[in-house]
Amino acid sequence: MLPVAIILIFFFTAAIIKFVKSNEFAKKISIAAHLVAFGLCAILLAVVADGNPVSLVIGAAPWNFHVLAGPLDAYAIAIFVGIGLLIVWASTSLIDHYLEEKWIRLYYILVCILIATLCGIVVFENFFNIFFMMEFSSFAAAGIVIIKNKRENMQAGMKYLTLSILGSSLILMGIIILHYLTGHLDLSGIQQGLAENFYGNEQMVRNAIIFFTLGTALKSALFPLHIWLPDAHGTAPSPSSALLSALVLKAYVVLYIKVVFGVVGVEFMMNDEILSLIMYTVMVVGALAMLAGSIMALLQSDIKRMIAYSSVAQIGYIFLGIGMGTEYGLFAALFHILAHASTKALLFLVAGSVIGQTHNREIINMGGIGVKMRLTMGMFTIGALSMVGIPLFVGFNSKWFFAVSMTDSGHFWLLGVLALSALLNGCYYLPIVVRGFFGKDAQDAIASGESLERPIKELLPIIVLAILVIALAIFAAPINAYIFSAIDAWFI
């Protein structure tokens, strides 16, 4: 059973690292685990591409161990494992700058547990299993923030853990309501029960969706419930920031999509007056997040906090697409999950490289850094252009799909929000590029001949991410077709 094997690989790797007292071994086996798991993900993608999910059931309902992986689940865990592989590979040369030697093995234990639980959230079919995966992922994610062992990290990690558990509690309330209404904990059982019992129980379903929406918004840092994100992403080791932004936020979004579109269903969500109002509210709040996150990013002086607030804006894009309630809107949201994961992982890892080499986080002091770190800042430029939405970078594809979905759904006013958000992205990303490569500081750096570039070997995973940001834009057609095939059944 491929999904179970993928999850077990990471749990076993975490156990092995625990008993082998070598930091270098921990790094190598973590990379090896991701490589093997990614190979299995590729096989899983091929197996479920025709729409036939793979399933495994152990035990009796309602507390059974049930894994069900369809095209959407395979897509999500391929992102978690694939982008996770590049982040972990990059971390092997970065993490020593952030952690004491005694914490490095624990760091990779937590990373392996985190990837395993993120995969579990999207492939488990039983809410009992899903909830436990959510709680384990919260502790592992908080752990990779706190592990830096500084006061600001402990405060940020505890804030994240507290609010994440609160989000889980809200989701649990939704689960309890759906279980009470249908007698099932399996998603498929709840779906069937709602199809039979929706009318006459509309208010209970509405309450469940409200709880799910609030819990997911909190755990995924949707504005204005994003208050934990800037501190957690800004203070964590850069590889941790990359994992949190690129992957952790997305697992709960995928679960929410499965509940809203797969369990409750588009027909009920869009035809019921209150449920359709909830979806419209999600769309509007997503639009507000796109602008608010960008404005807050524009006001930052710390490069990691700037990128963190940018994530608030990008999560807004995803929720906006979900809230439209259309097939093309959902497609745009799911494509953006991949686009944002690759681009934001690239930006956080580049920021970590710059901070590690210069010991400086302040944007205002980064004049001439493009001359001193040409390759590194070249890759930052690729990430920045992608975030702004320049053609030939994956961020452009994403924004184009959102524009088409806005036009298709008749929400033309959202095109103005999209354009303004892209403009704001340019206002806080592009000045870093210009200041890094041009101006007096750059001329002084050229004259001094100083170079702070890291060895190519250490930059290789970041280079691969930069190439991926371009390749995903140019060769997007198979991905587009796959995503549509994964969600078509919900809109028939």
C-alpha positions as CSV (number, residue, x, y, z in Angstrom):
1,M,0.0,0.0,0.0
2,L,1.9,3.0,-1.3
3,P,0.5,5.8,0.9
4,V,1.1,3.8,4.0
5,A,4.6,2.9,2.9
6,I,5.4,6.6,2.3
7,I,4.2,7.5,5.8
8,L,6.0,4.6,7.5
9,I,9.3,5.5,5.7
10,F,9.4,8.8,7.5
11,F,8.4,7.4,10.9
12,F,11.0,4.6,10.6
13,T,13.6,7.1,9.6
14,A,12.8,9.3,12.6
15,A,13.2,6.2,14.8
16,I,16.6,5.3,13.2
17,I,17.9,8.8,13.7
18,K,17.0,8.6,17.3
19,F,19.2,5.6,18.0
20,V,22.2,6.5,15.7
21,K,24.3,9.2,17.3
22,S,25.6,10.9,14.2
23,N,24.5,14.3,12.8
24,E,25.9,13.5,9.4
25,F,24.0,10.2,9.3
26,A,20.8,12.0,10.3
27,K,21.2,14.4,7.3
28,K,22.0,11.6,4.8
29,I,19.2,9.2,5.9
30,S,16.7,12.1,5.9
31,I,17.6,12.8,2.3
32,A,17.5,9.1,1.4
33,A,14.0,8.7,3.0
34,H,12.7,11.6,1.0
35,L,14.2,10.2,-2.2
36,V,12.6,6.8,-1.7
37,A,9.3,8.3,-0.7
38,F,9.3,10.6,-3.7
39,G,9.9,7.6,-6.0
40,L,6.8,5.9,-4.4
41,C,4.9,9.2,-4.9
42,A,5.7,9.1,-8.6
43,I,4.3,5.5,-8.8
44,L,1.2,6.5,-6.8
45,L,0.6,9.5,-9.1
46,A,0.7,7.1,-12.1
47,V,-1.5,4.5,-10.4
48,V,-4.3,6.9,-9.4
49,A,-4.2,9.1,-12.6
50,D,-7.1,7.2,-14.2
51,G,-9.3,8.1,-11.2
52,N,-9.1,4.8,-9.4
53,P,-8.0,5.4,-5.8
54,V,-6.0,3.0,-3.8
55,S,-7.5,2.0,-0.4
56,L,-6.5,0.1,2.7
57,V,-8.9,-0.6,5.7
58,I,-7.7,-2.2,8.9
59,G,-10.2,-2.7,11.8
60,A,-13.9,-2.0,12.2
61,A,-15.7,1.3,11.8
62,P,-15.9,3.9,13.2
63,W,-12.4,3.7,14.7
64,N,-10.8,1.9,11.8
65,F,-7.5,2.6,10.1
66,H,-8.6,3.7,6.7
67,V,-6.3,5.1,4.0
68,L,-7.8,6.2,0.7
69,A,-5.6,8.0,-1.8
70,G,-7.1,9.5,-5.0
71,P,-5.6,11.9,-7.6
72,L,-5.9,14.9,-5.3
73,D,-4.3,13.1,-2.3
74,A,-1.4,11.9,-4.5
75,Y,-0.9,15.4,-5.9
76,A,-0.7,16.8,-2.4
77,I,1.7,14.3,-0.9
78,A,3.9,14.5,-4.0
79,I,4.3,18.2,-3.2
80,F,5.0,17.5,0.5
81,V,7.6,14.9,-0.3
82,G,9.2,16.5,-3.4
83,I,9.5,20.1,-2.1
84,G,10.4,18.6,1.3
85,L,13.3,16.7,-0.3
86,L,14.8,19.9,-1.7
87,I,14.3,21.8,1.6
88,V,15.9,19.0,3.6
89,W,18.8,18.7,1.1
90,A,19.4,22.5,1.4
91,S,19.1,22.3,5.2
92,T,22.1,19.9,5.4
93,S,24.5,22.9,4.7
94,L,22.3,25.6,6.4
95,I,21.1,24.1,9.6
96,D,24.5,24.2,11.3
97,H,24.4,28.0,11.2
98,Y,21.2,28.0,13.3
99,L,21.4,25.1,15.8
100,E,23.8,23.8,18.4
101,E,25.3,20.5,17.4
102,K,23.3,18.6,20.0
103,W,20.0,19.6,18.5
104,I,20.6,18.6,14.9
105,R,19.5,15.0,15.1
106,L,16.3,16.1,16.9
107,Y,15.7,18.5,14.1
108,Y,15.7,15.8,11.5
109,I,13.5,13.6,13.7
110,L,10.9,16.4,13.9
111,V,11.2,17.0,10.1
112,C,10.5,13.4,9.3
113,I,7.6,13.2,11.7
114,L,6.2,16.4,10.2
115,I,6.3,15.2,6.6
116,A,4.7,11.9,7.7
117,T,1.9,13.6,9.5
118,L,1.2,16.0,6.6
119,C,0.9,13.1,4.3
120,G,-1.4,11.4,6.8
121,I,-3.7,14.4,7.0
122,V,-4.5,14.1,3.3
123,V,-4.5,10.4,2.7
124,F,-6.4,9.1,5.8
125,E,-10.1,8.6,5.2
126,N,-11.1,8.4,8.8
127,F,-11.5,11.6,10.8
128,F,-10.2,9.8,13.9
129,N,-6.9,9.2,12.2
130,I,-6.8,12.6,10.5
131,F,-7.3,14.4,13.9
132,F,-4.3,12.6,15.4
133,M,-2.2,13.4,12.4
134,M,-3.2,17.1,12.8
135,E,-2.2,17.2,16.4
136,F,1.2,15.4,15.8
137,S,1.9,17.8,13.0
138,S,1.2,20.8,15.2
139,F,3.8,19.6,17.8
140,A,6.4,18.7,15.1
141,A,5.9,22.1,13.4
142,A,6.2,24.0,16.7
143,G,9.3,21.9,17.5
144,I,11.2,23.0,14.4
145,V,10.6,26.6,15.5
146,I,11.4,26.2,19.2
147,I,14.5,24.1,18.5
148,K,16.6,27.2,17.8
149,N,16.5,27.5,21.6
150,K,16.2,31.3,21.8
151,R,13.6,33.1,23.8
152,E,12.0,34.6,20.7
153,N,11.7,31.2,19.1
154,M,10.2,29.7,22.2
155,Q,7.6,32.4,22.3
156,A,6.8,32.1,18.6
157,G,6.7,28.3,18.8
158,M,4.3,28.3,21.8
159,K,2.1,30.9,20.2
160,Y,1.9,28.8,17.1
161,L,1.2,25.6,19.1
162,T,-1.5,27.2,21.2
163,L,-3.3,28.7,18.2
164,S,-2.9,25.5,16.1
165,I,-4.4,23.4,18.8
166,L,-7.2,25.9,19.0
167,G,-7.7,25.5,15.3
168,S,-7.7,21.7,15.7
169,S,-10.4,22.1,18.4
170,L,-12.6,24.0,16.1
171,I,-12.2,21.4,13.4
172,L,-13.0,18.7,16.0
173,M,-16.3,20.5,16.7
174,G,-17.1,20.2,13.0
175,I,-16.2,16.5,13.0
176,I,-18.4,15.8,16.1
177,I,-21.4,17.5,14.4
178,L,-20.9,15.5,11.2
179,H,-20.5,12.2,13.1
180,Y,-23.6,12.9,15.2
181,L,-25.6,13.6,12.0
182,T,-24.4,10.7,9.9
183,G,-23.0,8.1,12.4
184,H,-19.8,7.9,10.4
185,L,-16.2,9.1,10.8
186,D,-15.1,8.0,7.3
187,L,-15.3,10.8,4.8
188,S,-17.2,8.5,2.3
189,G,-19.6,7.5,5.0
190,I,-20.3,11.1,6.0
191,Q,-20.7,12.0,2.3
192,Q,-23.4,9.4,1.8
193,G,-25.1,10.3,5.1
194,L,-25.3,13.9,4.2
195,A,-26.7,13.1,0.8
196,E,-29.5,11.3,2.6
197,N,-30.0,13.6,5.5
198,F,-29.0,17.1,4.4
199,Y,-32.6,18.4,4.1
200,G,-34.0,18.9,7.5
201,N,-30.6,19.1,9.1
202,E,-29.2,22.1,7.2
203,Q,-28.4,24.1,10.3
204,M,-26.2,21.4,11.7
205,V,-24.3,21.1,8.4
206,R,-23.9,24.9,8.4
207,N,-22.5,24.9,11.9
208,A,-20.0,22.1,11.0
209,I,-18.8,24.0,8.0
210,I,-18.4,27.2,10.0
211,F,-16.2,25.3,12.5
212,F,-14.2,23.7,9.7
213,T,-13.7,27.1,8.1
214,L,-12.6,28.9,11.2
215,G,-10.3,26.0,12.3
216,T,-8.7,25.8,8.8
217,A,-8.3,29.6,8.6
218,L,-6.5,29.6,11.9
219,K,-4.2,26.7,11.1
220,S,-3.4,28.0,7.6
221,A,-2.9,31.6,8.7
222,L,-5.7,33.2,6.7
223,F,-6.0,36.9,7.5
224,P,-6.9,38.1,10.1
225,L,-6.2,34.8,11.9
226,H,-2.6,34.9,10.8
227,I,-1.2,36.3,14.0
228,W,1.1,33.4,14.7
229,L,2.7,33.2,11.3
230,P,5.1,36.2,11.1
231,D,6.8,35.3,14.4
232,A,7.0,31.6,13.7
233,H,8.3,32.0,10.1
234,G,10.5,35.0,10.9
235,T,12.4,33.6,13.9
236,A,12.6,29.9,12.9
237,P,15.7,28.5,11.1
238,S,15.3,29.3,7.4
239,P,14.8,25.6,6.4
240,S,12.0,25.5,9.0
241,S,10.5,28.6,7.6
242,A,10.5,27.0,4.2
243,L,8.8,23.9,5.5
244,L,6.2,25.9,7.4
245,S,5.3,28.2,4.5
246,A,5.6,25.8,1.6
247,L,4.1,22.7,3.1
248,V,2.5,22.9,6.5
249,L,0.0,25.5,5.7
250,K,-1.2,23.6,2.7
251,A,-2.1,20.2,4.3
252,Y,-5.0,21.8,6.2
253,V,-6.2,23.6,3.1
254,V,-6.3,20.3,1.1
255,L,-8.3,18.7,3.9
256,Y,-10.7,21.7,3.9
257,I,-11.1,21.3,0.1
258,K,-11.9,17.6,0.5
259,V,-14.6,18.3,3.2
260,V,-16.2,21.2,1.4
261,F,-16.2,19.8,-2.2
262,G,-15.9,16.1,-1.6
263,V,-17.9,15.4,1.6
264,V,-20.6,18.1,1.6
265,G,-20.5,18.7,-2.2
266,V,-20.7,21.6,-4.5
267,E,-24.5,21.3,-5.0
268,F,-25.3,21.8,-1.3
269,M,-22.6,24.3,-0.7
270,M,-23.6,26.6,-3.5
271,N,-27.4,26.1,-3.4
272,D,-28.0,26.5,0.3
273,E,-28.3,30.2,1.2
274,I,-26.1,30.1,4.3
275,L,-23.5,27.7,2.9
276,S,-23.1,29.8,-0.2
277,L,-22.7,32.9,2.0
278,I,-19.9,31.1,3.9
279,M,-18.2,30.4,0.6
280,Y,-18.7,34.0,-0.6
281,T,-17.2,35.2,2.7
282,V,-14.2,32.9,2.3
283,M,-13.7,34.4,-1.2
284,V,-13.9,38.0,0.1
285,V,-11.6,37.4,3.1
286,G,-9.2,35.7,0.7
287,A,-9.2,38.9,-1.4
288,L,-8.6,41.0,1.7
289,A,-5.7,38.8,2.7
290,M,-4.1,39.3,-0.7
291,L,-4.0,43.0,-0.1
292,A,-3.4,43.1,3.7
293,G,-0.6,40.5,3.5
294,S,1.1,42.5,0.8
295,I,0.7,45.8,2.6
296,M,2.2,44.3,5.8
297,A,5.0,42.8,3.8
298,L,5.8,46.2,2.3
299,L,6.2,47.7,5.8
300,Q,8.8,45.1,7.0
301,S,12.5,45.9,7.4
302,D,13.5,42.2,8.1
303,I,13.7,40.1,5.0
304,K,12.3,36.9,6.6
305,R,9.3,38.7,8.1
306,M,8.7,40.3,4.7
307,I,8.6,36.9,3.1
308,A,6.4,35.6,5.9
309,Y,3.8,38.3,5.4
310,S,3.9,37.6,1.7
311,S,2.8,34.1,2.7
312,V,-0.3,35.6,4.3
313,A,-1.1,37.2,0.9
314,Q,-0.5,34.0,-1.0
315,I,-2.8,32.0,1.3
316,G,-5.4,34.6,0.5
317,Y,-5.1,33.6,-3.2
318,I,-5.8,30.0,-2.3
319,F,-8.9,30.7,-0.2
320,L,-10.2,33.1,-2.8
321,G,-10.1,30.3,-5.4
322,I,-11.8,27.9,-3.0
323,G,-14.5,30.5,-2.1
324,M,-15.5,31.0,-5.7
325,G,-17.0,27.5,-5.6
326,T,-16.3,26.9,-9.3
327,E,-14.2,24.2,-11.0
328,Y,-11.8,26.8,-12.4
329,G,-11.5,28.6,-9.1
330,L,-10.6,25.4,-7.3
331,F,-8.2,24.5,-10.1
332,A,-6.4,27.8,-9.7
333,A,-6.2,27.3,-5.9
334,L,-4.7,23.9,-6.3
335,F,-2.2,25.0,-8.9
336,H,-1.3,27.9,-6.7
337,I,-0.5,25.4,-3.8
338,L,2.3,24.0,-6.0
339,A,3.4,27.4,-7.4
340,H,3.6,28.9,-3.9
341,A,5.3,25.9,-2.4
342,S,8.1,25.9,-4.9
343,T,8.6,29.7,-5.0
344,K,8.3,30.3,-1.3
345,A,10.7,27.5,-0.4
346,L,13.2,29.1,-2.9
347,L,12.9,32.5,-1.3
348,F,13.2,31.4,2.3
349,L,16.3,29.2,1.5
350,V,17.9,32.1,-0.4
351,A,17.2,34.4,2.6
352,G,18.8,31.9,4.9
353,S,21.9,31.8,2.6
354,V,22.2,35.6,2.6
355,I,21.7,35.8,6.4
356,G,24.2,33.0,7.0
357,Q,26.9,34.7,4.9
358,T,26.3,38.3,5.9
359,H,24.8,38.0,9.4
360,N,22.4,40.6,8.4
361,R,18.6,40.4,8.1
362,E,17.8,44.1,7.4
363,I,16.7,44.8,3.9
364,I,18.1,48.4,4.0
365,N,21.6,47.0,4.5
366,M,21.5,44.6,1.5
367,G,22.7,47.1,-1.0
368,G,25.3,45.4,-3.3
369,I,24.5,41.9,-2.1
370,G,23.7,40.9,-5.6
371,V,27.3,41.6,-6.6
372,K,28.7,39.8,-3.6
373,M,26.4,36.8,-4.1
374,R,25.6,36.8,-7.8
375,L,24.2,33.3,-8.1
376,T,22.3,33.3,-4.8
377,M,20.6,36.6,-5.6
378,G,20.0,35.5,-9.1
379,M,17.9,32.8,-7.7
380,F,16.2,35.3,-5.4
381,T,15.4,37.3,-8.5
382,I,13.7,34.2,-10.1
383,G,11.6,33.8,-7.0
384,A,10.7,37.5,-6.9
385,L,9.7,37.6,-10.5
386,S,7.5,34.5,-10.0
387,M,5.8,36.2,-7.0
388,V,5.1,39.3,-9.0
389,G,3.7,37.3,-11.9
390,I,6.2,37.8,-14.7
391,P,5.7,35.4,-17.7
392,L,8.0,32.3,-17.9
393,F,7.8,31.9,-14.1
394,V,5.2,29.7,-12.4
395,G,3.7,32.6,-10.5
396,F,2.5,34.1,-13.8
397,N,0.6,30.9,-14.6
398,S,-1.0,31.0,-11.2
399,K,-2.2,34.6,-11.6
400,W,-3.4,33.9,-15.1
401,F,-5.5,31.0,-13.9
402,F,-7.0,33.2,-11.1
403,A,-7.8,35.9,-13.7
404,V,-9.6,33.4,-15.9
405,S,-11.5,31.9,-12.9
406,M,-12.6,35.4,-11.8
407,T,-13.8,36.2,-15.3
408,D,-15.5,32.8,-15.6
409,S,-17.3,33.3,-12.3
410,G,-18.4,36.8,-13.0
411,H,-16.5,38.4,-10.1
412,F,-14.9,41.0,-12.3
413,W,-14.1,43.2,-9.3
414,L,-11.6,40.6,-8.2
415,L,-9.4,41.4,-11.2
416,G,-8.6,44.7,-9.7
417,V,-7.6,43.0,-6.4
418,L,-5.4,40.6,-8.4
419,A,-3.7,43.5,-10.2
420,L,-3.2,45.5,-7.1
421,S,-1.8,42.5,-5.2
422,A,0.7,41.9,-8.1
423,L,1.7,45.5,-8.0
424,L,2.3,45.4,-4.2
425,N,4.4,42.2,-4.7
426,G,6.6,44.1,-7.0
427,C,6.9,47.0,-4.6
428,Y,8.5,44.9,-1.9
429,Y,10.4,42.2,-3.9
430,L,11.9,44.1,-6.8
431,P,13.6,46.9,-4.8
432,I,15.7,44.2,-3.1
433,V,16.8,43.0,-6.5
434,V,17.5,46.5,-7.8
435,R,19.4,47.5,-4.6
436,G,21.4,44.3,-4.7
437,F,22.7,44.6,-8.3
438,F,22.7,48.3,-9.0
439,G,23.4,51.7,-7.3
440,K,26.4,53.0,-5.3
441,D,26.6,50.0,-3.0
442,A,26.8,47.7,-5.9
443,Q,29.5,49.8,-7.5
444,D,31.5,49.8,-4.3
445,A,31.1,46.0,-4.1
446,I,32.4,45.6,-7.6
447,A,35.4,47.8,-6.8
448,S,36.2,45.8,-3.7
449,G,35.9,42.4,-5.5
450,E,34.5,40.9,-2.3
451,S,32.5,37.6,-2.8
452,L,30.3,36.0,-0.2
453,E,29.0,33.3,-2.5
454,R,28.5,29.8,-1.0
455,P,30.0,26.8,-2.7
456,I,28.0,25.5,-5.7
457,K,27.6,22.1,-3.9
458,E,25.7,23.8,-1.1
459,L,23.6,25.9,-3.5
460,L,22.6,22.9,-5.7
461,P,19.2,22.2,-4.1
462,I,18.3,25.9,-4.3
463,I,19.3,25.9,-7.9
464,V,17.0,23.0,-8.5
465,L,14.2,24.9,-6.9
466,A,14.9,27.9,-9.1
467,I,14.9,25.7,-12.2
468,L,11.6,24.1,-11.0
469,V,10.0,27.6,-10.7
470,I,10.7,28.1,-14.4
471,A,10.0,24.5,-15.5
472,L,6.6,24.4,-13.8
473,A,5.6,27.5,-15.9
474,I,6.8,26.2,-19.2
475,F,5.6,22.6,-18.8
476,A,2.4,23.2,-16.9
477,A,0.0,21.4,-19.3
478,P,0.3,17.9,-17.8
479,I,-0.1,19.3,-14.3
480,N,-3.2,21.3,-15.4
481,A,-4.8,18.2,-16.9
482,Y,-4.0,16.2,-13.8
483,I,-5.6,18.7,-11.4
484,F,-8.7,19.0,-13.6
485,S,-9.0,15.2,-13.6
486,A,-8.7,15.1,-9.9
487,I,-11.6,17.5,-9.3
488,D,-13.9,16.9,-12.3
489,A,-16.1,14.4,-10.5
490,W,-17.1,17.1,-7.9
491,F,-18.6,19.4,-10.6
492,I,-20.5,17.0,-12.8
